Amino acid sequence: ACNRGILLSLGLWLFFSIPGRILLGFSLLITVVFLCGWVLVLVEDAWDFWDAIYFLLITFSTIGFGDLTPNTTFGLLFTMISSILVGLPTLSYTLSLTSQIGEAAIQALKLKGRSPLWIVIPGGVGYVLVG
């Protein structure tokens, strides 16, 4: 009975707390990238696993350097479908959760009467305390 209570509280923490949801988001993102990378390694003969991971992270983040491209028709189709249906939504969900930490920090600072200094960081807005 004690183990069920611990698992229940852990599950509630993962789904309802911001750090728990960020942990789930990053875990999902890493899982998606590794599974899609594994498929691309099977399809693309010239790629190793880390080439596929690099390619997927660059593609899912919509940077797209163009230094690696799939050479097979299946590789192209798989990249398009996995990017649209899985990669972009997972990455944007994870980044939106991390920005909620910044929002929570700003709210806490405002309650304490301190003013934050805004700085732009990739993937969201970051804050630095002044004073």
C-alpha positions as CSV (number, residue, x, y, z in Angstrom):
1,A,0.0,0.0,0.0
2,C,2.9,2.3,0.7
3,N,4.4,1.8,-2.7
4,R,1.1,2.6,-4.4
5,G,1.0,5.9,-2.5
6,I,4.5,6.8,-3.5
7,L,3.8,6.0,-7.2
8,L,0.5,8.0,-7.1
9,S,2.2,11.0,-5.5
10,L,5.1,10.8,-8.1
11,G,2.5,10.6,-10.9
12,L,0.6,13.6,-9.6
13,W,3.9,15.5,-9.3
14,L,4.9,14.7,-12.9
15,F,1.6,15.8,-14.3
16,F,0.7,18.8,-12.2
17,S,4.0,20.5,-11.3
18,I,6.0,22.6,-13.8
19,P,9.3,20.8,-13.1
20,G,7.5,17.4,-13.4
21,R,6.0,18.4,-16.8
22,I,9.4,19.7,-17.9
23,L,11.0,16.3,-16.9
24,L,8.3,14.5,-18.9
25,G,8.7,16.8,-21.9
26,F,12.5,16.4,-22.1
27,S,12.1,12.6,-21.5
28,L,9.6,12.5,-24.4
29,L,11.8,14.6,-26.6
30,I,14.9,12.5,-26.0
31,T,12.9,9.3,-26.6
32,V,11.4,10.6,-29.8
33,V,14.8,11.8,-31.1
34,F,16.5,8.5,-30.3
35,L,13.7,6.4,-31.8
36,C,13.5,8.5,-35.0
37,G,17.3,8.5,-35.2
38,W,17.4,4.7,-34.9
39,V,15.0,4.5,-37.9
40,L,17.1,6.8,-40.0
41,V,20.2,4.9,-39.2
42,L,18.5,1.7,-40.5
43,V,17.4,3.5,-43.7
44,E,20.4,5.8,-44.5
45,D,23.5,3.7,-45.2
46,A,26.0,6.5,-44.9
47,W,24.8,7.8,-41.5
48,D,25.8,6.7,-38.1
49,F,23.7,7.1,-35.0
50,W,25.1,10.5,-34.0
51,D,24.7,11.9,-37.5
52,A,21.0,10.9,-37.3
53,I,20.6,12.5,-33.8
54,Y,22.3,15.7,-35.0
55,F,20.1,15.8,-38.1
56,L,16.9,15.3,-36.2
57,L,17.7,18.0,-33.5
58,I,18.5,20.5,-36.3
59,T,15.4,19.6,-38.2
60,F,13.0,19.5,-35.3
61,S,14.2,22.9,-34.1
62,T,13.6,24.2,-37.7
63,I,17.2,25.4,-38.0
64,G,18.0,23.2,-41.0
65,F,21.7,23.8,-41.9
66,G,21.4,21.5,-44.9
67,D,24.7,19.7,-44.3
68,L,23.0,16.4,-43.9
69,T,20.0,15.3,-45.9
70,P,18.3,11.9,-46.3
71,N,19.2,10.2,-49.6
72,T,16.4,7.7,-49.8
73,T,12.7,8.3,-50.5
74,F,11.7,6.6,-47.3
75,G,14.2,8.7,-45.4
76,L,12.7,11.9,-46.8
77,L,9.1,10.8,-46.2
78,F,10.0,9.6,-42.6
79,T,11.7,12.9,-41.9
80,M,8.7,15.0,-43.1
81,I,6.1,13.0,-41.3
82,S,8.1,12.6,-38.0
83,S,9.0,16.3,-38.0
84,I,5.4,17.5,-38.5
85,L,3.6,14.9,-36.3
86,V,6.1,14.3,-33.6
87,G,9.3,16.4,-33.6
88,L,8.0,20.0,-33.8
89,P,5.1,19.5,-31.4
90,T,7.3,17.8,-28.8
91,L,10.0,20.4,-29.0
92,S,7.6,23.3,-28.8
93,Y,5.8,21.8,-25.9
94,T,9.0,21.3,-24.0
95,L,10.2,24.8,-24.7
96,S,6.9,26.3,-23.7
97,L,7.1,24.5,-20.4
98,T,10.6,25.8,-19.7
99,S,9.3,29.3,-20.3
100,Q,6.7,28.8,-17.6
101,I,9.6,28.5,-15.1
102,G,10.7,32.0,-16.1
103,E,7.1,33.3,-15.7
104,A,6.9,31.8,-12.3
105,A,10.2,33.4,-11.3
106,I,8.9,36.8,-12.5
107,Q,5.7,36.4,-10.5
108,A,7.8,35.5,-7.4
109,L,10.0,38.5,-7.9
110,K,7.1,40.9,-8.3
111,L,5.6,39.6,-5.1
112,K,8.9,40.4,-3.3
113,G,9.0,43.9,-4.9
114,R,12.1,43.3,-7.0
115,S,12.3,44.2,-10.7
116,P,13.8,41.8,-13.2
117,L,16.0,42.7,-16.1
118,W,14.9,41.0,-19.3
119,I,17.4,39.2,-21.5
120,V,16.6,37.1,-24.6
121,I,17.9,33.6,-24.7
122,P,17.3,30.9,-27.4
123,G,14.0,29.1,-26.8
124,G,12.3,31.8,-24.7
125,V,12.9,34.7,-22.4
126,G,15.2,34.6,-19.5
127,Y,15.4,37.0,-16.5
128,V,18.3,38.3,-14.4
129,L,17.7,39.9,-11.0
130,V,18.7,43.6,-10.6
131,G,19.5,45.0,-7.3
